[in-house]
Amino acid sequence: MDLTDTDSLVTVLAGLAILAGIIGVLMPVLPALPLCWGGVLIWAIFADGGWGRWVVLGIATALTVVGTIIKYAWPGRNLKRTGVPNSTLLAGGVLGLVGFFVVPVVGLVLGFVLGVWLAERLRLGENRLAWPSTKDALKAFGLAMLVELSVALAIALTWVVGLAVV
């Protein structure tokens, strides 16, 4: 692979963006799905090839949109069913954001868990009552990450198939 060739350079950069997106799912510092989609977009615009790259971009766009909707709707519906209020999730999100800056790498998750637990502790009045809501919120967080990882990997697979076919 000659990196002085524009097509090769664009392909490598697109692949790095997709890889960064996949890593961004596991380390929520980077916007995972936008990075994966952006890598495919860069490849579709600047790489040599025919109309097939636009088909790949269309599939990646559909995966990104549907995946983003599912990422928020499915866990949110599960939380509504278990009775975790939005104020609890807001508290978890705020403390998760604080934790992100205070404790590198794991602070987001730790802050989220602490925020949900504190909000439920204040709302329900007892530790033993706050813990089930905290577990439900953690399950929803894990489900959202699983959906996002699945979509990111599907975008990467679509792009690799596009590379082979186009």
C-alpha positions, -999 to +999 in steps of 0.1 A: +000+000+000+015+033-011+005+061+012+015+087-013-015+075-033-045+096-023-069+066-025-048+046-001-044+075+023-081+082+024-088+045+030-063+044+059-078+076+074-113+063+071-103+030+087-087+049+116-118+070+121-139+038+122-115+022+146-116+053+168-154+051+168-153+015+179-129+023+207-152+053+215-179+029+224-158+012+250-142+044+263-170+070+261-146+099+253-152+099+216-185+101+197-186+065+185-212+063+158-205+097+143-169+088+140-177+055+123-201+072+099-177+100+093-150+075+083-173+060+057-183+094+045-147+105+040-141+072+021-172+077-001-164+113-010-126+111-015-118+075-025-116+063-060-144+039-071-178+038-086-213+042-073-209+013-049-193+035-023-224+056-022-244+024-015-220+017+014-225+052+027-263+048+025-262+016+044-238+031+070-262+061+073-292+039+079-273+018+105-262+050+123-297+066+124-315+033+134-288+024+158-289+058+175-327+056+179-325+021+193-296+031+216-318+056+234-353+042+230-348+005+240-330+012+273-352+041+280-384+020+276-369-006+299-362+021+326-398+035+322-412+000+328-391-004+360-402+030+373-369+048+373-378+085+369-361+110+345-348+131+374-328+101+385-313+096+351-305+133+350-287+131+383-268+101+370-259+120+338-247+151+357-225+131+381-213+109+353-201+141+335-184+153+367-169+118+372-156+119+336-133+148+344-125+138+380-116+101+375-100+093+341-114+064+320-139+050+346-152+082+360-182+084+337-196+051+348-187+056+384-203+090+384-234+077+367-239+049+392-233+072+421-257+098+408-285+073+402-280+058+436-280+091+454-311+103+435-329+071+443-317+072+479-331+107+483-363+098+465-371+065+483-354+071+516-336+038+521-305+022+507-322-011+501-348+006+480-324+026+460-302-003+449-327-020+425-332+012+406-295+016+404-291-019+390-318-012+364-301+020+353-268+001+350-285-026+329-299+001+307-264+018+304-249-016+294-277-023+269-271+011+253-234+003+250-241-031+235-264-016+209-238+011+200-210-014+198-231-037+176-239-008+152-203+004+151-192-031+142-219-034+116-208-001+100-172-014+100-182-047+084-202-028+058-172-006+050-149-037+048-173-054+024-175-022+004-137-021+002-136-057-011-165-052-036-160-016-049 
